[in-house]
Amino acid sequence: MELTTDNWRILIVEDDERLASLTRDYLQNNGLTVSIESHGGAAVERIRNEKPDLVVLDLMLPGEDGLSICRRVRPRYSGPILMLTARTDDMDQILGLEMGADDYIGKPVQPRVLLARIRALMRRVAEKNQPLVGSDPVSEGPVRVKFNELVIDRSMREAWLSGVTVDLTSAEFDLLWLLASNAGRVLSREEIFTALRGIEYDGQDRSIDVRVSRIRPKIGDDPIHPRRIKTVRSKGYLFVKEA
């Protein structure tokens, strides 16, 4: 499927007017439709009512911070949320992912990097019924896998545990599918990172670890002594076929 930027509607929630304007101009010059919201208190209703295709959400905002906004809109907004965080603050990144953000990028923002991240997130939406793109290890294969009471369907992008729908973000589903469709094989963080985000792993990003920790209890795995998704020290993660 050819990926184009036609008709993508992006909402930037950022109180730095100069940064927001420069970012908007760059993204619009690359084919996106961009609007700006500078106040955190108004962002929740705009996201809920306008339902943009993607939200670029700053962490520090007047009125309401980005973490609170992300948490509040998630029950009614399913689009990707790309959070802007302080580059050196690891906890901001972890909390953002835990509140439902799909990805994060450090400030100061490099426009070309931001555009690449936006395209990667929108590709997940545009290709819901397609295999994960790129040279990932699941580009071919089944569209549904079953492990006892756990069922995962790639075409529907849904998972069920004992017949009950598992509440997963888009990024969590992609990771779960990647691991489950490679059950019995250890996937390194480098493989996972490249397959899901299309960029090289820098050795410090903890987003994969955070998402695994969030997925485990959702699929009935023990977070302390996991039996389904195991951490293999110095190697990566293993989805166990028979847990």
matplotlib code that plots the C-alpha trace (Angstrom):
import matplotlib.pyplot as plt

x = [0.0, 1.4, 1.4, 0.4, -0.2, -3.3, -6.0, -4.1, -5.3, -2.7, -3.4, -0.4, -0.9, 2.0, 2.2, 5.4, 3.8, 7.0, 7.8, 4.2, 4.1, 7.4, 6.4, 3.0, 4.6, 7.1, 4.4, 2.0, 4.8, 4.9, 1.3, -0.4, -3.3, -2.2, -4.0, -2.6, -3.9, -1.8, -3.8, -4.0, -7.4, -9.0, -7.1, -9.2, -12.4, -10.8, -9.3, -12.6, -14.7, -12.4, -10.9, -7.7, -5.8, -2.9, -2.1, 1.3, 1.1, 3.6, 4.1, 4.3, 1.2, -0.7, -4.1, -3.5, -0.4, 0.1, 0.0, -3.4, -4.7, -3.5, -5.2, -8.5, -8.9, -7.8, -11.2, -12.8, -9.9, -8.2, -5.8, -2.1, -0.7, 2.9, 4.2, 6.9, 9.1, 12.3, 15.1, 16.8, 13.8, 13.2, 10.3, 8.4, 8.7, 7.6, 4.6, 3.6, 3.5, 1.6, -1.0, -1.6, 0.8, 1.9, 5.4, 7.5, 10.1, 12.6, 12.7, 14.2, 12.2, 13.9, 11.2, 12.4, 12.5, 9.0, 7.7, 9.2, 7.7, 4.3, 4.5, 5.4, 2.5, 0.0, 1.3, 0.0, -3.4, -3.4, -2.3, -4.4, -5.3, -1.7, 1.3, 3.7, 5.9, 9.6, 12.0, 10.3, 10.0, 6.2, 5.7, 4.2, 2.3, -1.1, -3.6, -4.8, -2.9, -4.4, -2.7, -5.2, -7.6, -5.7, -6.6, -4.9, -6.2, -4.0, -6.7, -9.1, -6.3, -7.9, -7.1, -9.4, -8.7, -11.3, -13.7, -13.3, -11.7, -8.2, -8.0, -4.8, -3.4, -2.4, 1.3, 0.6, -1.2, 1.7, 4.1, 1.9, 1.4, 5.1, 6.0, 3.1, 3.5, 7.1, 6.3, 9.1, 11.8, 13.7, 13.4, 16.0, 15.2, 16.9, 14.7, 11.5, 12.5, 13.3, 10.2, 7.8, 9.3, 11.4, 14.5, 17.6, 17.6, 19.8, 20.4, 18.7, 15.0, 12.8, 9.5, 9.6, 10.1, 7.3, 4.8, 5.7, 5.1, 1.6, 0.7, 1.5, -1.4, -3.8, -3.2, -3.4, 0.4, 2.0, 4.0, 6.4, 6.9, 5.7, 5.0, 3.7, 6.1, 9.5, 12.5, 15.6, 18.5, 20.9, 18.9, 15.3, 11.8, 10.3, 6.6, 6.1, 3.9, 2.6, 2.5]
y = [0.0, 3.4, 5.8, 9.4, 12.3, 13.5, 14.6, 13.7, 16.1, 16.7, 18.6, 20.1, 20.7, 23.0, 26.3, 27.5, 29.6, 30.0, 26.3, 25.3, 27.7, 26.5, 22.9, 23.5, 25.2, 22.4, 19.7, 21.6, 22.0, 18.2, 17.7, 17.5, 19.6, 21.0, 22.9, 24.2, 24.2, 26.1, 25.5, 22.2, 22.9, 23.1, 20.3, 17.4, 18.7, 19.5, 16.0, 14.4, 16.6, 17.0, 13.5, 14.4, 11.6, 12.1, 14.3, 15.8, 16.4, 18.4, 17.3, 20.7, 22.8, 25.6, 24.5, 20.7, 18.7, 16.2, 13.1, 14.1, 14.9, 11.6, 9.7, 11.5, 11.3, 7.6, 6.1, 8.1, 8.7, 5.8, 7.8, 7.9, 10.2, 11.3, 12.9, 15.6, 15.0, 16.3, 14.4, 13.4, 12.6, 8.8, 8.9, 11.3, 8.8, 5.8, 7.7, 8.9, 5.3, 4.2, 6.9, 5.6, 7.5, 5.6, 7.1, 10.0, 12.3, 14.4, 18.2, 20.2, 18.7, 18.1, 18.6, 15.8, 13.4, 14.4, 14.0, 10.5, 9.5, 10.8, 8.8, 5.7, 6.0, 6.8, 3.8, 1.6, 3.1, 3.2, -0.4, -2.0, -5.0, -5.4, -7.1, -4.9, -3.2, -3.3, -6.1, -7.4, -11.1, -11.2, -9.7, -13.1, -15.7, -16.3, -13.6, -15.3, -17.2, -19.0, -20.0, -21.8, -19.1, -16.3, -15.5, -12.7, -11.6, -9.4, -8.6, -7.3, -6.0, -7.4, -10.0, -12.0, -13.7, -16.3, -14.7, -11.2, -8.4, -7.4, -3.6, -2.8, 0.4, 0.3, 0.1, -2.6, -4.7, -4.4, -5.6, -8.4, -9.6, -9.4, -11.6, -14.0, -14.6, -15.5, -17.7, -19.9, -17.6, -15.0, -11.5, -9.0, -5.5, -4.4, -6.6, -5.4, -1.8, -1.8, -3.8, -1.6, 1.9, 1.6, 3.1, 1.7, 0.9, 3.3, 0.9, 3.2, 3.4, 1.7, 1.9, -1.8, -2.8, -0.6, -2.0, -5.6, -4.8, -3.3, -6.2, -9.0, -8.5, -7.7, -11.2, -13.0, -13.2, -12.8, -9.5, -10.8, -14.3, -14.2, -17.5, -16.2, -13.4, -14.1, -11.8, -13.5, -11.8, -10.0, -11.2, -9.9, -11.4, -14.8, -15.5, -19.1, -21.3, -23.4, -21.4]
z = [0.0, -1.0, 2.0, 1.3, 3.5, 1.8, 4.2, 7.4, 10.1, 12.9, 16.1, 17.8, 21.5, 22.4, 24.3, 22.7, 19.9, 17.9, 18.0, 17.2, 14.2, 12.8, 13.2, 11.6, 8.6, 8.1, 8.3, 6.1, 3.5, 3.5, 2.8, 6.2, 7.6, 10.9, 13.7, 17.0, 20.5, 23.1, 26.3, 28.0, 29.5, 26.0, 24.4, 25.8, 24.3, 21.0, 20.7, 21.6, 19.3, 16.3, 16.4, 14.5, 12.8, 15.1, 18.1, 18.9, 22.6, 24.7, 28.2, 30.0, 29.2, 31.0, 32.4, 32.2, 31.6, 28.7, 30.9, 32.3, 28.8, 27.4, 30.2, 29.9, 26.1, 25.7, 26.5, 23.6, 21.2, 19.4, 17.1, 17.7, 20.3, 19.9, 23.1, 23.3, 26.3, 27.9, 26.3, 29.5, 31.6, 31.3, 33.7, 31.5, 28.6, 30.7, 32.2, 28.8, 27.5, 30.6, 30.1, 26.5, 24.3, 21.2, 20.9, 22.2, 20.8, 22.8, 22.7, 21.0, 18.1, 14.8, 12.2, 9.9, 12.7, 13.9, 10.3, 10.2, 13.5, 12.4, 9.1, 11.0, 13.4, 10.6, 8.6, 11.4, 11.0, 7.2, 6.9, 9.7, 7.4, 6.1, 7.6, 9.5, 6.9, 6.4, 7.0, 10.1, 10.9, 10.5, 7.1, 6.0, 7.9, 9.6, 10.4, 13.6, 16.3, 19.3, 22.6, 24.8, 26.0, 24.2, 20.6, 18.6, 15.2, 13.0, 10.4, 13.1, 15.2, 18.3, 21.0, 23.3, 26.6, 27.5, 25.0, 26.5, 24.4, 25.6, 25.8, 23.9, 22.4, 18.8, 19.8, 22.3, 19.7, 17.2, 19.9, 21.0, 17.5, 16.7, 19.7, 19.4, 15.7, 16.5, 19.5, 20.5, 19.1, 21.1, 19.5, 20.5, 21.4, 18.2, 16.0, 17.8, 17.7, 14.0, 13.1, 15.0, 14.6, 11.5, 13.1, 14.7, 18.4, 20.3, 23.2, 25.8, 24.7, 27.3, 25.4, 24.5, 28.1, 29.3, 26.7, 27.6, 31.3, 30.3, 28.0, 30.5, 32.9, 30.1, 28.6, 32.0, 32.5, 35.9, 35.9, 38.6, 37.3, 33.7, 31.9, 28.6, 27.7, 29.2, 29.4, 28.2, 29.9, 27.5, 24.5, 24.4, 24.7, 24.2, 23.7, 25.0, 22.9, 25.8, 29.0]

ax = plt.figure().add_subplot(projection="3d")
ax.plot(x, y, z, "-o")
ax.set_aspect("equal")
plt.show()
